[in-house]
Amino acid sequence: MSTAGTHKQVVAERKQRRGVHPWTVVARVLAALVGGYWVAWSSTAFLTLVLPMSRPNRVITASLWCFAIWAAAAMYAFAARSNWRAWWVLLSIGGVLYAIALVFGAQAMRP
């Protein structure tokens, strides 16, 4: 009898606990890693295009900024309201920045 009562208590405690599902954590970590990398990489391409410096300085500055951008994207991935929103926002921001860098890629070749 005590074993059944203990089992019922354990089941009731599990139902009352409001934890984060492990797949939610996996999805957020992947969004922070993959989506954050995509945003950082595309922002590096975009900043190399738009910064008003000589080419070597643009590349170095954009590369240094990409670490801060990746950290901000990772923080957003965990702060977003849902997994879907975290992925959608990061992939769309990265896509827009990279598309701009592709369209105006000839401008990035300026000295």
N, C-alpha and C positions, 0 to 999 in steps of 0.2 A: 504494500500500500504506500509506503513512504517513497519508494522509487517512482511510482506512477505520479504521485503528488509532486515530486521534484521535477519530473519530466514536464508536467503541465506548467509548472512555474517557469522553467527554462523557456518553453515555447511562448508563454505569455510575455516574458521579458524581451525575447527577440522581437515580438510584434510591437512592443512599446518603443524599442530602440529606433531612433531615426538616424541611421548612419548613411554614409555615401556608398552607393553600389560600386563594387570594384571596377566594373566596365566603364562607369562614368569617370573614374580616376584615369583609367587607361586612355579613354578618348580625350580627356583634357591634356594629359601628358603628351600624347601624340600631336594634338593641336598646337601645343606650345613648342614642341620640337620641330615638327614638319611645317606647320603653318607659320610659325615664327621664323624659321629659316627662309621660307619663301618670301615673307615680307622683308626680311633683312637683305636677302640677295637682290630682290627687285628694287628696294630702296637704294642700295648701293649703285645699281645701274642708273637709276633716276638721278641720284645726287651727282654722279659723275657727269651727267648731262647738264645739270642746271647750275652747279656751283660756279661763281665768277672768279676762277683762279686759273693758273696754268694747269695743264693736264696732269703732271705728276702730283701737284698739290691737291687737285680735285680727287684723284684716285685715292690718295692717302687719307684725306679727310673723310671721304665717303666710306672707306673701309673702317675707319675708326668709329664713325657714327653707327655703323651697322650693328655693333655689339650692343649699344644702348637701345637701338630700335628692336633688336631681338629680345632683349630683356623686357621691354615694354610690351611687346607682342605676347610674350610668355605670361606676363602678369595679366594681360587682358584675357588670355585663354582660360585662366582660372577664375576671373572675375565675371565672365559672361553669364548671362541668365541660363543659357542652355548649351549643351554640347554642339548642337546644330548651329547656333548663332556664333559660337566661338570659331568654328570651322569656316562658316560662310563669310564672316567679316574679314578674317585673316586672309583667306584665299582671294576674296574680291579686292581687298586693298593691294595685295601683292600683284594681282593680275592687272589692275589699272596702272600701277607704277611701272610695271614691266612693259605694258603696251605703249605707254608714252615713251619709254626709253627705246623701244623698237621703232616706233614711227619717226622719232627724231634722232635716230642713231648716227646719222651723218654729222649732226651738230656736235656730237661728243668727240669727234675726231679733230675738232679745232685745237690749235696749239695752246 
